[in-house]
Amino acid sequence: HPCIGCSEQGIGFTKPIHALAEPKYIVPPVSYPRIQEEQGQGVSLGSAAVVAAVVGVAAGAGVAIGRNLGKSDEKSSGKE
């Protein structure tokens, strides 16, 4: 059987082998979420509309630029 310390009182282990220990200074890492997290309110209708408008304008601008890229090469090659 494994050694569990000296059996004389005050030498080696002072608690019985099956006694529970109280952990001290044990805290979870900061990267773990807290048990009771603060809840947000969510996205408002106005902010969702603004984000959708910005994404729509960016997508439309990307399509317009994509269509015009080939046309500039055709114009310059026809003049030579």
Residue, then its C-alpha position, 0 to 999 in steps of 0.5 A: h500500500p502507498c505511504i500516507g505519512c508517518s503515523e506519529q502525531g504531529i509528524g508528516f501528515t496531520k489530517p486523516i487520509h479521507a479528510l476533505a481539504e478546503p481549497k484556498y486561493i482557487v479562482p478560474p482563469v479570466s478567459y472563462p465566462r462568469i456564472q452570472e453574465e450581464q445580458g445586453q438588450g440586443v440589436s435595435l431596428g434602427s441600427a439593423a437598418v443602417v447596417a443593412a443599408v451600408v452593406g447594400v451600398a457596398a455590394g452595389a458599388g462592388v457590382a458597378i465597379g466590376r462591370n466597368l473594369g472590362k469596359s475601360d480595357e476595351k476603350s483603350s485597346g480600340k484607340e491604338 
